[in-house]
Amino acid sequence: MSSSTRQVLVCLSRTCKKDGAAGVLAVLKREAIADVEILESGCMGQCGLGPMVLIVPDLCYYWRATPITAQKIVEGLR
């Protein structure tokens, strides 16, 4: 990862997946955001608060993310 690149990690572990993480990931992947990599991740240790999204290197967490949250994340990264 270069210093100008951000990564958006979406937990697809069991609980987050059950709570709709795949829909969140789909919205994020659908959008083309320059210098932002969208990745699936394993458990972030926040079970019960998911779906979890983490933006690196900002260390900005989103919990109970929805597709609407994902769209707002996209808007904030542009």
Backbone as JSON, one array per atom type, in Angstrom:
{
  "sequence": "MSSSTRQVLVCLSRTCKKDGAAGVLAVLKREAIADVEILESGCMGQCGLGPMVLIVPDLCYYWRATPITAQKIVEGLR",
  "N": [[0.85, -1.18, 0.0], [0.67, 2.12, -0.98], [1.63, 5.4, 0.25], [-0.36, 7.15, -0.5], [-2.57, 5.66, -0.86], [-5.64, 4.36, 0.25], [-7.23, 1.82, 2.16], [-10.24, 0.06, 2.34], [-11.67, -1.95, 4.55], [-13.85, -4.63, 4.88], [-15.52, -6.53, 7.13], [-16.14, -9.92, 6.74], [-16.67, -11.98, 8.32], [-18.39, -14.51, 10.22], [-20.59, -13.4, 11.93], [-20.82, -10.71, 11.04], [-21.27, -11.16, 8.35], [-23.75, -12.47, 8.48], [-25.24, -10.32, 9.33], [-25.42, -8.69, 7.13], [-23.1, -7.84, 5.73], [-22.2, -8.48, 3.15], [-23.81, -7.02, 1.4], [-23.0, -4.42, 2.02], [-20.32, -4.53, 1.22], [-20.71, -4.97, -1.52], [-21.81, -2.5, -2.4], [-19.63, -0.79, -1.91], [-17.67, -1.91, -3.6], [-18.82, -1.52, -6.07], [-18.54, 1.15, -6.67], [-16.17, 3.27, -8.2], [-13.38, 4.38, -6.81], [-10.8, 6.56, -6.75], [-7.49, 5.68, -5.86], [-8.27, 4.06, -3.72], [-8.61, 1.0, -2.2], [-10.77, -1.72, -2.02], [-11.46, -4.2, 0.23], [-12.12, -7.53, 1.43], [-12.29, -8.63, 4.8], [-11.23, -10.51, 7.68], [-12.48, -11.32, 10.95], [-12.84, -8.49, 13.05], [-12.9, -8.35, 15.71], [-15.07, -7.19, 16.91], [-17.54, -8.35, 17.33], [-21.06, -8.47, 17.2], [-21.39, -5.82, 16.81], [-21.45, -5.5, 14.16], [-22.36, -5.13, 10.67], [-18.88, -4.55, 10.29], [-16.7, -1.93, 9.23], [-13.56, -0.79, 8.23], [-11.36, 1.87, 7.7], [-8.22, 2.24, 6.4], [-5.21, 4.05, 6.09], [-6.39, 5.57, 8.06], [-7.65, 4.57, 10.33], [-10.37, 4.6, 10.87], [-13.37, 3.53, 12.03], [-16.45, 1.98, 11.19], [-19.48, 0.89, 12.45], [-22.2, -1.45, 12.54], [-22.79, -1.11, 9.86], [-24.52, -0.31, 6.86], [-25.88, -0.66, 3.51], [-26.54, 2.0, 2.9], [-24.87, 3.42, 4.64], [-22.46, 2.62, 3.5], [-22.59, 3.96, 1.04], [-22.37, 6.59, 1.95], [-19.8, 6.48, 2.98], [-18.35, 6.13, 0.62], [-18.89, 8.62, -0.62], [-17.53, 10.29, 1.18], [-14.92, 9.54, 0.73], [-14.27, 10.39, -1.75]],
  "CA": [[0.0, 0.0, 0.0], [1.45, 3.35, -1.02], [1.17, 6.36, 1.26], [-1.54, 7.87, -0.97], [-3.66, 4.71, -1.04], [-6.41, 3.92, 1.4], [-7.9, 0.54, 2.05], [-11.49, -0.06, 3.07], [-11.81, -3.36, 4.91], [-15.2, -5.0, 5.29], [-15.51, -7.83, 7.79], [-17.07, -10.91, 6.21], [-16.71, -13.09, 9.26], [-19.72, -15.1, 10.38], [-21.63, -12.52, 12.46], [-20.98, -9.57, 10.13], [-21.89, -11.67, 7.13], [-25.16, -12.7, 8.81], [-25.88, -9.03, 9.52], [-25.53, -7.96, 5.87], [-21.84, -7.28, 5.25], [-22.05, -8.67, 1.7], [-24.45, -5.87, 0.75], [-22.12, -3.27, 2.24], [-19.17, -4.74, 0.35], [-21.16, -4.8, -2.91], [-21.92, -1.06, -2.68], [-18.29, -0.23, -1.95], [-16.97, -2.4, -4.79], [-19.5, -0.99, -7.25], [-18.06, 2.51, -6.9], [-14.75, 3.41, -8.53], [-12.82, 5.47, -6.0], [-9.37, 6.65, -7.03], [-6.54, 5.43, -4.77], [-8.91, 3.34, -2.62], [-8.73, -0.43, -2.43], [-11.86, -2.29, -1.23], [-11.06, -5.57, 0.54], [-12.79, -8.33, 2.46], [-11.4, -8.92, 5.93], [-11.72, -11.43, 8.7], [-13.05, -10.72, 12.15], [-12.16, -7.33, 13.64], [-13.03, -8.44, 17.15], [-16.18, -6.35, 17.38], [-18.75, -9.14, 17.08], [-22.23, -7.87, 17.81], [-21.5, -4.44, 16.34], [-21.29, -5.55, 12.72], [-21.14, -5.27, 9.89], [-17.79, -3.62, 10.59], [-15.9, -1.41, 8.13], [-12.39, -0.07, 8.74], [-10.59, 2.58, 6.68], [-6.8, 2.27, 6.74], [-4.52, 4.15, 7.37], [-7.09, 6.51, 8.95], [-8.17, 3.85, 11.49], [-11.74, 5.05, 11.06], [-14.27, 2.37, 12.08], [-17.91, 2.13, 11.09], [-20.12, -0.32, 12.94], [-23.59, -1.61, 12.09], [-22.82, -0.51, 8.53], [-25.58, -0.71, 5.94], [-25.56, -0.13, 2.18], [-26.61, 3.48, 2.95], [-23.61, 3.83, 5.27], [-21.42, 2.4, 2.5], [-22.67, 5.06, 0.06], [-21.83, 7.79, 2.61], [-18.35, 6.27, 3.05], [-17.87, 6.42, -0.73], [-18.94, 10.07, -0.81], [-16.49, 10.88, 2.0], [-13.59, 9.19, 0.22], [-14.05, 11.04, -3.06]],
  "C": [[0.89, 1.24, 0.0], [0.87, 4.35, -0.02], [-0.08, 7.12, 0.82], [-2.75, 6.95, -1.12], [-4.33, 4.38, 0.28], [-6.97, 2.54, 1.11], [-9.17, 0.62, 2.89], [-11.71, -1.54, 3.29], [-13.22, -3.61, 5.42], [-15.14, -6.4, 5.88], [-16.57, -8.74, 7.16], [-17.04, -12.16, 7.07], [-18.17, -13.44, 9.54], [-20.8, -14.11, 10.83], [-21.88, -11.34, 11.53], [-21.67, -10.0, 8.84], [-23.39, -11.88, 7.34], [-25.92, -11.38, 8.9], [-25.87, -8.15, 8.27], [-24.26, -7.37, 5.3], [-21.65, -7.42, 3.75], [-22.68, -7.52, 0.93], [-23.63, -4.6, 0.86], [-20.93, -3.35, 1.3], [-19.55, -4.5, -1.11], [-21.26, -3.33, -3.29], [-20.54, -0.45, -2.82], [-17.53, -0.65, -3.2], [-17.56, -1.84, -6.08], [-18.98, 0.39, -7.64], [-16.56, 2.5, -7.22], [-14.22, 4.63, -7.78], [-11.32, 5.47, -6.22], [-8.55, 6.45, -5.75], [-7.17, 4.78, -3.54], [-9.1, 1.89, -3.03], [-9.81, -0.98, -1.49], [-11.53, -3.78, -1.03], [-11.98, -6.22, 1.55], [-11.8, -8.55, 3.58], [-12.04, -10.0, 6.8], [-12.24, -10.63, 9.87], [-12.19, -9.58, 12.68], [-12.31, -7.31, 15.15], [-14.14, -7.58, 17.74], [-17.52, -7.05, 17.13], [-19.92, -8.54, 17.85], [-22.43, -6.43, 17.4], [-21.5, -4.36, 14.83], [-22.55, -5.27, 11.95], [-20.14, -4.14, 10.21], [-17.06, -3.22, 9.32], [-14.77, -0.61, 8.77], [-11.68, 0.59, 7.56], [-9.16, 2.72, 7.19], [-6.1, 3.18, 5.73], [-5.21, 5.07, 8.38], [-7.5, 5.9, 10.29], [-9.55, 4.38, 11.88], [-12.65, 3.83, 10.95], [-15.71, 2.81, 11.89], [-18.5, 0.82, 11.59], [-21.6, -0.27, 12.56], [-23.79, -0.94, 10.73], [-23.95, -1.13, 7.7], [-25.15, -0.26, 4.54], [-25.65, 1.4, 2.13], [-25.35, 4.04, 3.58], [-22.48, 3.72, 4.25], [-21.42, 3.53, 1.47], [-22.11, 6.34, 0.68], [-20.31, 7.69, 2.75], [-17.74, 6.61, 1.7], [-17.82, 7.93, -0.96], [-17.83, 10.77, -0.03], [-15.08, 10.61, 1.5], [-13.28, 9.83, -1.11], [-13.45, 12.4, -2.92]]
}
